[in-house]
Amino acid sequence: MRPRPNPSSLPRLPPPRIPARAMTHRLPLFAALVLAAASALPSAEPATATGAIEGRVFNPSTGEYLERARVTVEGTALEVLTDSLGQYRLDGVPVGAARLRVFYTGLAVETVVVTVASGQTAPRDFHLARPAPPPGTAEPPLQLERFVVSTSREMDGAAIAINEKRFAADLRQVIAADEFGPMADGNVGEILKTVPGVALDYVGGAAMNISLNGVPSAYVPVTMNGFPLASTTASSPTGRDVELVNVATNNLSRIEVLHSPTPESPGNALAGTVNLVPRGAFERAKPVFHANGYLLLRDDARDLRPTPGPGLGSTRKIQPGFDFSYVAPVNSRFGYTLSGGTSQQYQPTYFVQANWRGVGAGTTVAANATNGLPATTPDRPYLTDYLVRDQPRMSRRTSAGLTLDYRFGRADRLSLSLQATRFDARYSQRDLTFAITRVLPGDFSTSFTRGAPGFGTLTLASANDRDRRNTSFSPSLVYRHGGPLWKAEVGAGWSLSRSEIRNQGKGFFGAVNANRTGVTIAFDDIFYLRPGTITVRDGTTGAPVDPYVLATYTILSASGHRYGADTVLGSGPGEGLANRTGDAQRKAYGHLQRDLAWPVPLTLKAGLDLRQAQRDYRGGTTALTFVGADGRAASGDENAAAFLDPVYSSRDGVFGFPRTQRIAPGQLWEFYRANPQAFTKNDDAIYRSAITLSKYAQEVISAAFVRGDAAWLGRRLRLTGGVRAEQTNVRAEGPLTDPTRNYQRDARGAILRAPNGQPLRLVPATDPLGVSRLTFLDRGAHAQKEYLRWFPSL
C-alpha cells in the first residue's frame, strides 16, 4: 500500500476524517452506552402495594395460542400484548380486585375479575371463543369434536393478519402459512401473491423472486426466522436475489411482510423485508398431526401414460405428492415440531415472439432501397422474424423441518430450528425461428411480408436444456428472555445454499443449433398472435421447403456447461460437467429492550448484529462446431436427420403449428463421445469462458441500532424512531487481464523491445490459449472496500 501523506504538509486541506475501520470499534460502545442509560432509569414501580398477573391466551377453535392478544387492566394504563407463545405478564397491578380485559380480532372480548395480593403473582389463562350470534337469531349448531373447514381457516388467517397490523409498531402484514389450505407445490409465492404491495417475478410459470412496493427483488431481504436466507440464483449467480425454491410452505407457521423499515431492519431493506417463521412447539396446547396427499396435474396434460418431454424421453405428467407436520408440546418445558414433504410438478410453457420492423426493431436501409430491410413508419410496421418455443419443465421440491423448544422458566426459552430443502428440475427448450433478412419495397404491410428470394433463414434449436439441483440448509439457535422489566434476545444462524446446473455432465448437450439458409419466406394473413400462413421455398429452385422436417436442416454447433479451467486441455470430450454456485449467510445478534411505564409509555431497544455473506461461483461453456463424421466442414454430412429424436418429435404443436421434428441432444452427445473428430473447438474460448465466470465475494456487515417507541391516546397513537449504523467490509476476487505478463523482461524487470519498439512476447499471438493463460488469470484481480452508513428513521 502507498504511505498516507502527512496532513500537516497540506495546510489548505481539511484534517483527515476518522477511518471507517476505527468507527467499527465504536458501534458496540454506542449501543452499550444507550443500554447503560436505560438501566439507570428509575423503576416504574409505584410506591403502593402491587402484585402481578400472568397467563396464556388460547383459541380453542384452532388449538393455537394467540400472539398479540391485548390484555389490559380496566381503570389503569396497564396494557400488554401476548408473545409468540400466547403468554402475558402484567406487573404493578394494584392490590385487590382487578378487572382484566382480553381482546383479539375476530374473537369475543373476555372480561374477568382477578384478585391480586401484594407481592404475589395471580395466574389467569383465557380461552377466547367466537362471538355469540346477535340477539333473536337461532342458536348456533352443535360443535363437533374437531372439524375445520376452509372458510374457518381463511377467517382465522384474516383475523391474524388484521390483529398483527392493529397492534404492531410498524406496517406489516402477517399471513398464516395454512390460511389458503395446502400448497401442493410448496411455493411461498403462491401465498405472497395475495398480499398488497408484493409483486412476484415468474420464471417458467413459477414464482421465483419477490419485489416489494416497486423495489426490485435484489433489494428485498428474505429471512428465515430473522436470519438471512442463502440463495443461489440461476439467472444471476452473483446477484442478491433470493429465489423461492429454497423454502417450502409446509415447514412454516406464518409469513411476515414488513413494509416500513425500522432501526432493526438491515440497511439494504429499501422498502421492507419478508420474514418466514418456522413452526414452534408451544404454539399448540396439545399434539397435532396434519398430513396431506394429492395429485398434481395440468389441465392441458391429463394423460395417465407417459408422454414426451421434458428431457431425453417420456415422463408422466400426473405426479403424486404429500406433506405432513407434527407439533408436539411434550410438557410445559419441552416441545418439538417435525415437518416434511415432497411434490413433483410438470410445467409446460409455450411462447411466441414476433419481431416488427419500424416499432420494436429498426430498419437497415432507405425506404426505396433493395438491399436490406426498408424504412417504414410506426403506423405501417412489418413482420420479419417469428419465433415459436416449446419449453416444458419437470420439477421436484423436497423439504424437511425440525424445531426444538425448551423453556427454562416462564421468562426464558431456547429454540433450535433446522430447515432443509432440495429442488430438482429438468428443463427443455425447443425453438423454431423464421427470419427474413431482405424485403423489397412494396412487399410488406401490416398483414403480410414477402421476403426477397433467397434471403430467408430457418433455425431449429434446442436452446437451453439443463438439469438443475439446488440444496439449502438453514440451522439457527435463538434464546429469548421476557422478564417484567427487561426483554432480551440472542441468536446465531447459518444458511447454506448450493446449486448445480448440468447438461453435458448428464449426457446431453445444452444447446444445439441447426439452420437452413438461402430460402424464401413469406408471411400472410398476419393477426395478433401469428401469421396465418407461412410459406417457405428454396431460394434458387423455388421448390417448397418443409420447415417442420429435420432433413431440411444442417447442424452448425453444440455447447454445454462446464466447470473450471483445469480441464480445458483434457483428452476426449470430458470438459462438460456443471456450473456451480455456493452461497453462505451467517448472522449473530443480540437485542435488549426495556419497557418504561411512564405517563407516556416508552420502550427503549438497542442491539448489535454481525452478518457475513459469501458467494462462490464457477462455470463456463464448452462451444463446439459440428463438421460431420469426416472431420471436414461443409462436406455434406452435417445433415440433422441422422439425429432425430422420435420421442420429443411426437409432441403436439403449439399455437396452431404442426408437430415438428426435433434434434436429440443426447444422441448428438453420444456421437461426439464416439467421434470427437466430428467437432472442432476453440480451447482459448473455452478457457476464457471459465475464467470469466470464476468469481468470489465476501461481505461482512457490523451493525448497531437504538430504537424508541412512544404511545399516546391510550396507545392508539404510536411513534417509532431511532438510528442504525452499519459498517460494511467487502472483499472480492475475479478475472485479471494483464497483457504485460506476456512481455519479455531483463534482469532489472524492464520490458525488452524489438527494433521497431514493440515489446517482445513470451508466447506468440499465434498461440491464443498460451497467451490467455499468461495474461488472463483465474481470480487474479482482488478488491476491497469498506464504508460506514447511518440510517436514521422516524
PENORRA-V444616 format. One record per backbone hydrogen bond with DSSP energy under -0.5 kcal/mol. CO is the residue of the C=O (numbers start at 1). NH is the residue of the N-H. E is the energy in kcal/mol with one decimal. If there is no record, write none. Layout:
CO&NH&E, CO&NH&E
This chain:
6&9&-1.6, 7&10&-1.7, 10&13&-1.6, 19&22&-0.6, 19&23&-1.4, 20&24&-1.2, 21&25&-0.7, 22&25&-0.7, 23&26&-1.2, 23&27&-0.7, 24&27&-0.9, 24&28&-0.6, 25&29&-0.6, 26&30&-2.5, 27&31&-2.0, 28&32&-2.3, 29&33&-2.2, 30&34&-1.3, 31&35&-2.0, 32&36&-2.4, 33&37&-2.1, 34&38&-2.1, 35&39&-2.3, 36&40&-1.2, 38&41&-1.1, 49&95&-1.5, 50&119&-3.1, 51&92&-0.6, 51&93&-2.2, 52&122&-3.3, 53&90&-3.4, 54&124&-2.5, 55&88&-2.2, 56&126&-2.6, 57&66&-2.3, 58&60&-0.7, 58&128&-2.5, 59&62&-1.0, 59&63&-2.0, 59&64&-1.1, 63&285&-1.2, 64&59&-2.7, 69&71&-0.6, 69&82&-1.9, 70&72&-0.5, 70&103&-2.4, 71&80&-2.2, 72&74&-0.6, 72&101&-2.6, 73&76&-1.7, 78&73&-1.7, 80&71&-3.0, 82&68&-2.0, 83&86&-2.1, 86&57&-2.1, 87&83&-2.0, 88&55&-1.8, 89&91&-0.5, 90&53&-2.2, 93&51&-2.5, 96&98&-0.6, 96&116&-3.0, 98&100&-0.8, 98&114&-3.3, 99&74&-2.5, 100&112&-2.2, 101&72&-2.5, 102&110&-1.8, 103&70&-2.4, 104&107&-2.2, 110&102&-2.7, 112&100&-2.9, 114&98&-3.2, 114&116&-0.5, 116&96&-2.5, 117&120&-1.8, 120&52&-2.4, 120&122&-0.5, 121&123&-0.6, 122&54&-1.9, 126&58&-3.0, 126&128&-0.5, 129&108&-3.1, 134&137&-1.7, 142&144&-0.5, 147&149&-0.6, 149&153&-1.9, 150&154&-2.6, 151&155&-2.3, 152&156&-2.6, 153&157&-2.5, 154&158&-2.5, 155&159&-2.4, 156&160&-2.2, 157&161&-2.2, 158&162&-2.6, 159&163&-2.7, 160&164&-2.5, 161&165&-2.2, 162&166&-2.0, 163&167&-1.8, 164&168&-1.8, 170&172&-0.8, 171&259&-3.0, 171&260&-1.0, 173&257&-3.1, 175&255&-2.5, 176&179&-2.0, 178&181&-1.5, 182&184&-0.7, 183&186&-0.8, 186&249&-1.2, 187&190&-1.4, 188&191&-1.7, 188&192&-2.1, 189&193&-1.9, 191&194&-1.6, 192&195&-2.0, 195&198&-1.8, 197&199&-0.5, 197&213&-3.3, 199&211&-3.4, 200&202&-0.6, 201&208&-3.0, 201&209&-1.5, 203&206&-1.5, 206&203&-2.6, 208&244&-2.1, 209&201&-2.4, 211&199&-2.9, 212&215&-2.2, 215&212&-1.2, 216&219&-1.9, 217&220&-1.5, 219&221&-0.5, 219&270&-1.0, 219&271&-0.5, 221&274&-2.2, 222&229&-2.0, 223&225&-0.6, 223&276&-2.9, 224&227&-1.6, 227&224&-3.2, 228&230&-0.6, 231&233&-0.6, 236&239&-1.9, 241&243&-0.6, 243&246&-1.3, 244&247&-1.1, 248&251&-1.2, 249&252&-1.9, 251&279&-1.3, 253&177&-1.9, 254&277&-2.4, 255&175&-2.5, 255&257&-0.5, 256&258&-0.6, 256&275&-3.1, 257&173&-2.3, 257&259&-0.6, 258&273&-1.3, 259&261&-0.6, 262&265&-1.9, 266&269&-1.8, 268&270&-1.6, 272&221&-0.5, 273&258&-2.6, 274&223&-2.7, 275&256&-3.1, 275&277&-0.6, 276&225&-2.9, 276&278&-0.6, 277&253&-3.4, 277&254&-1.4, 280&283&-1.0, 281&284&-0.8, 283&65&-2.8, 288&327&-2.7, 290&325&-2.5, 292&323&-2.0, 294&321&-2.1, 295&297&-0.5, 296&319&-2.2, 298&301&-1.5, 301&298&-0.8, 307&315&-2.6, 309&315&-0.5, 313&309&-2.2, 315&307&-2.5, 317&319&-0.6, 319&296&-3.2, 320&344&-0.6, 321&294&-2.4, 322&342&-2.5, 323&292&-2.8, 324&340&-2.1, 325&290&-2.9, 326&328&-0.6, 326&338&-2.4, 327&288&-2.3, 328&330&-1.4, 328&336&-2.3, 333&407&-3.1, 334&331&-2.2, 335&405&-2.9, 336&328&-3.0, 337&403&-2.0, 338&326&-2.7, 339&401&-2.7, 340&324&-2.7, 341&399&-2.5, 342&322&-2.2, 343&397&-2.5, 345&395&-2.5, 347&393&-1.2, 349&391&-3.0, 351&389&-3.3, 353&387&-2.5, 354&356&-0.7, 355&357&-0.5, 355&384&-2.2, 355&385&-1.1, 356&359&-0.9, 356&360&-0.6, 356&361&-2.1, 357&382&-1.3, 361&358&-2.7, 365&375&-1.1, 366&369&-1.5, 372&374&-0.7, 372&439&-2.4, 373&364&-2.2, 373&365&-1.8, 377&380&-2.2, 378&381&-0.6, 382&357&-3.2, 384&436&-2.7, 385&355&-2.7, 386&434&-2.7, 387&353&-2.1, 388&432&-2.0, 389&351&-2.3, 390&430&-2.5, 392&428&-2.0, 393&347&-3.3, 394&426&-2.5, 395&345&-2.9, 396&424&-2.7, 397&343&-1.8, 398&422&-3.0, 399&341&-1.9, 400&420&-2.6, 401&339&-2.4, 402&418&-3.0, 403&337&-2.2, 404&416&-2.8, 405&335&-2.1, 406&408&-0.6, 406&414&-3.2, 411&482&-2.8, 412&408&-1.4, 412&409&-1.2, 413&480&-2.8, 414&406&-2.7, 415&478&-2.6, 416&404&-2.8, 417&476&-2.2, 418&402&-2.6, 419&474&-3.2, 420&400&-2.4, 421&472&-2.5, 422&398&-2.8, 423&470&-3.0, 424&396&-3.2, 425&468&-2.9, 426&394&-2.0, 427&466&-1.7, 429&463&-0.9, 430&390&-2.4, 431&461&-2.3, 432&388&-2.4, 433&435&-0.5, 433&459&-2.1, 434&386&-2.4, 435&437&-0.5, 435&457&-2.6, 438&452&-2.9, 439&374&-0.5, 440&443&-2.2, 443&450&-2.5, 447&526&-2.2, 448&445&-2.6, 449&451&-0.6, 449&523&-3.4, 450&440&-0.5, 452&455&-2.1, 455&437&-2.4, 455&438&-0.9, 456&519&-2.0, 457&435&-2.2, 458&516&-2.2, 459&433&-2.5, 460&514&-2.1, 461&431&-3.0, 461&463&-0.7, 462&512&-1.7, 466&427&-2.9, 467&502&-2.8, 468&425&-2.4, 469&500&-2.4, 470&423&-3.3, 471&498&-2.6, 472&421&-2.2, 473&496&-2.7, 474&419&-1.3, 475&494&-2.5, 476&417&-2.7, 477&492&-2.3, 478&415&-2.9, 479&490&-2.6, 480&413&-2.4, 481&488&-2.4, 485&595&-1.3, 486&483&-1.8, 487&593&-3.2, 488&481&-3.0, 489&591&-3.1, 490&479&-3.4, 491&589&-2.5, 492&477&-2.7, 493&587&-2.3, 494&475&-0.9, 495&585&-3.0, 496&473&-2.4, 497&583&-2.7, 498&471&-2.5, 499&581&-2.2, 500&469&-2.5, 500&502&-0.5, 501&579&-2.2, 502&467&-3.3, 503&506&-1.4, 503&508&-1.7, 504&507&-1.3, 510&465&-2.8, 511&559&-2.2, 512&462&-2.0, 513&556&-3.2, 513&557&-1.3, 514&460&-3.0, 515&554&-2.2, 516&458&-2.5, 518&539&-1.8, 519&456&-0.8, 519&521&-0.5, 520&537&-2.3, 521&451&-2.7, 522&535&-2.4, 523&449&-2.6, 524&532&-0.8, 524&533&-2.2, 525&532&-1.3, 530&527&-2.0, 533&524&-2.5, 535&522&-2.2, 536&545&-2.6, 537&520&-3.4, 538&542&-1.4, 543&538&-3.1, 545&547&-0.8, 546&549&-1.1, 548&661&-2.4, 549&552&-1.5, 550&553&-2.0, 553&640&-2.2, 554&515&-2.1, 556&626&-2.2, 557&513&-2.2, 558&624&-3.2, 559&510&-1.5, 559&511&-2.1, 560&622&-2.8, 565&568&-1.2, 567&570&-1.6, 571&574&-0.6, 573&576&-0.6, 575&563&-0.8, 575&577&-0.6, 577&505&-0.6, 579&501&-2.3, 580&618&-2.6, 581&499&-2.6, 582&616&-2.7, 583&497&-2.7, 584&614&-2.5, 585&495&-2.8, 586&612&-2.6, 587&493&-2.8, 588&610&-3.0, 589&491&-2.0, 590&608&-2.3, 591&489&-2.2, 592&606&-2.4, 593&487&-2.8, 594&604&-2.5, 595&597&-0.6, 596&598&-2.0, 596&602&-2.3, 599&601&-0.7, 601&711&-1.5, 602&596&-3.6, 603&709&-2.5, 604&594&-2.7, 605&707&-3.5, 606&592&-2.7, 607&705&-2.1, 608&590&-2.5, 609&703&-2.6, 610&588&-2.1, 611&701&-2.8, 612&586&-2.8, 613&699&-2.8, 614&584&-2.5, 615&697&-2.2, 616&582&-2.9, 617&695&-2.3, 618&580&-2.8, 620&562&-1.6, 621&623&-0.7, 622&560&-1.1, 623&682&-0.7, 624&558&-2.2, 625&680&-2.5, 628&631&-1.8, 632&635&-0.8, 638&555&-2.7, 639&642&-0.7, 640&643&-2.2, 641&644&-1.1, 643&664&-2.6, 644&646&-0.8, 645&649&-2.0, 647&650&-1.5, 648&651&-1.9, 654&657&-1.8, 662&645&-2.6, 663&665&-0.8, 664&668&-2.1, 665&509&-0.8, 665&669&-1.7, 666&670&-2.1, 667&671&-1.9, 668&672&-1.9, 669&673&-2.2, 670&674&-1.9, 671&675&-2.2, 675&678&-2.2, 676&679&-1.6, 678&627&-3.1, 678&628&-1.1, 680&625&-3.1, 681&683&-0.7, 682&686&-2.1, 683&687&-2.5, 684&688&-2.6, 685&689&-2.0, 686&690&-1.9, 687&691&-2.3, 688&692&-2.4, 689&693&-1.4, 691&694&-1.4, 693&695&-0.8, 695&617&-2.7, 696&733&-3.1, 697&615&-2.6, 698&731&-2.7, 699&613&-2.8, 700&729&-2.7, 701&611&-2.6, 702&727&-3.2, 703&609&-2.1, 704&725&-2.8, 705&607&-1.9, 706&723&-1.9, 707&605&-2.8, 708&721&-2.2, 709&603&-2.4, 710&719&-2.7, 712&716&-1.1, 712&717&-2.3, 713&716&-0.9, 716&718&-0.5, 717&712&-3.0, 719&710&-2.4, 721&708&-3.0, 722&793&-2.5, 723&706&-2.2, 724&791&-3.4, 725&704&-2.0, 726&728&-0.6, 726&789&-2.6, 727&702&-2.7, 728&787&-2.0, 729&700&-2.8, 730&785&-2.3, 731&698&-3.0, 732&783&-2.3, 733&696&-2.3, 734&781&-2.6, 736&738&-0.6, 736&777&-2.4, 738&741&-1.7, 739&742&-1.7, 740&743&-1.6, 742&762&-2.9, 744&752&-2.9, 746&749&-1.6, 750&746&-2.2, 752&760&-2.9, 754&757&-2.6, 758&754&-3.4, 760&744&-3.0, 764&767&-1.9, 766&768&-0.5, 767&771&-2.2, 768&772&-2.5, 769&773&-2.3, 770&774&-1.1, 771&775&-2.3, 772&776&-2.9, 775&738&-2.8, 775&777&-0.6, 777&736&-1.8, 777&779&-0.5, 777&780&-1.2, 781&734&-2.0, 783&732&-2.5, 785&730&-3.6, 787&728&-3.0, 789&726&-2.9, 791&724&-0.9, 793&722&-2.3
